[in-house]
C-alpha cells in the first residue's frame, strides 16, 4: 500500500511538472505552426495576430472574420492603451509586415484590414503578390519570411509607391 502511494505521488508530480513546462514551449512556438489555417479558424487567426508587432501605445481590441461570402477577409481592430504614450508609428510598414504574415499563413484570406487608432489600412493578397512579385504562401518558416519582408521594407520609396498606386 505504501509503495502504491509513493508511485501515485511520483506520477502526480511528474504530470504537474510536465504541464508547467509545456506552457513555456507554446510561447516560443513559430507562427508557421498556423500555416494553411482558414479565415474561419478564429483560434489560429487570433494566435497569429496576437504574435505580430503592434504599434506602441496600441493593443488589439477585436478581430472580425469575414467568412459569409468571398473574398474572405480579416479585420484587426486596435485601441489605445493607457499605460504608454503613443509614439510616431509608420503604419504603412507595420501593415505591410503584418498583412504579409497573415496572408501567407491563412490560405483562404484574400484581404486584411487594420483599424489602427490613427489610421485604417486594407491590403489584399493580390496587391502583395504584385508588390513582392512572388507568391507569399511559398514561405515555410518565420525567419525566412521576416527577412524577406524586411528587405522589401528597406526601400521607403517602394513602400510609398505601393500605397500611392492603390489610391
BELZIDA-V771614 format. One record per residue. PHI is phi in whole degrees, 0 to 359 (none if undefined). PSI is psi in whole degrees, -180 to 180 (999 if undefined). OMEGA is omega in degrees with one decimal (999 if undefined). Layout:
phi	psi	omega
PHI	PSI	OMEGA
PHI	PSI	OMEGA
This chain:
phi	psi	omega
none	-43	179.6
297	-39	-179.6
295	-36	179.0
293	-41	177.8
298	-45	179.8
298	-44	179.0
297	-43	179.3
298	-48	-179.7
294	-37	177.2
296	-44	178.9
295	-40	178.5
298	-44	178.8
296	-42	178.1
297	-42	178.6
296	-42	179.4
295	-46	179.1
297	-40	179.0
295	-41	178.3
296	-38	178.8
293	-41	-177.2
287	-26	-179.4
291	-28	176.8
294	-37	179.1
295	-38	-179.3
294	-40	-177.5
298	-34	-178.6
291	-27	-176.8
258	7	-178.7
295	149	-179.9
287	141	177.1
301	-25	-176.6
288	-2	170.6
293	-18	-180.0
261	9	179.8
300	141	-178.5
70	24	172.7
289	169	177.9
243	155	179.6
305	-38	-177.8
289	-10	179.6
272	86	-175.1
301	-35	-180.0
296	-48	-179.5
294	-47	-179.2
297	-41	177.6
297	-43	178.1
296	-41	179.2
298	-53	-175.4
295	-35	-179.6
292	-27	-177.6
269	-8	179.6
275	158	-180.0
299	148	177.6
237	152	175.7
297	144	176.7
299	133	179.9
87	4	178.4
231	154	176.4
223	159	176.2
286	125	-178.3
250	-7	179.0
180	160	-178.2
222	128	177.7
242	131	179.6
250	115	-178.8
270	97	-173.6
238	2	-174.5
285	-34	177.5
209	153	178.9
286	149	-1.1
285	138	-179.2
280	147	-178.2
210	173	-177.8
229	132	176.2
245	124	178.9
250	118	-179.1
259	136	179.0
243	154	173.2
222	165	-177.6
283	143	172.0
263	146	-177.3
276	-21	-174.3
279	-20	-178.5
246	139	172.5
285	128	177.9
296	138	174.9
246	167	-179.3
298	130	-176.5
237	138	172.9
272	89	-177.5
297	-33	-179.0
299	-48	179.7
293	-43	-179.7
298	-43	179.6
295	-41	177.5
298	-45	-179.7
299	-54	-176.4
293	-40	179.0
297	-39	179.5
298	-45	178.0
297	-50	-176.9
300	-47	-175.6
284	-16	174.2
277	-25	-177.2
263	-35	-176.8
263	103	-167.1
295	-29	-177.9
255	11	176.4
279	130	179.1
258	-19	-180.0
204	160	174.8
220	139	-178.9
238	132	178.8
250	119	175.2
259	81	176.7
288	167	-179.3
299	-42	-174.8
253	-5	-175.1
202	151	177.1
240	129	-179.8
225	135	177.7
237	130	-177.1
230	133	179.8
259	159	176.3
300	-43	-178.7
299	-42	177.8
298	-41	178.6
292	-40	178.5
300	-43	179.2
293	-40	-179.3
296	-48	-176.7
275	-24	-175.0
69	28	-173.7
202	149	175.4
282	113	-175.9
290	-13	178.1
283	-5	-179.5
282	-15	-178.1
287	146	-175.7
239	0	176.0
207	156	-173.8
297	-44	-177.4
297	-46	179.9
298	-45	-179.8
293	-43	179.8
300	-44	178.5
298	-44	179.1
300	-45	179.9
296	-47	-178.2
300	-40	177.7
299	-39	-179.3
282	-26	178.0
278	-15	-178.4
297	-28	179.8
269	95	-175.8
298	-35	179.4
296	-39	179.8
293	-40	177.5
297	-46	178.0
300	-43	179.3
298	-39	178.6
304	-47	-178.0
285	-34	178.9
293	-36	-179.4
289	-19	-176.9
275	-21	-174.5
267	999	999
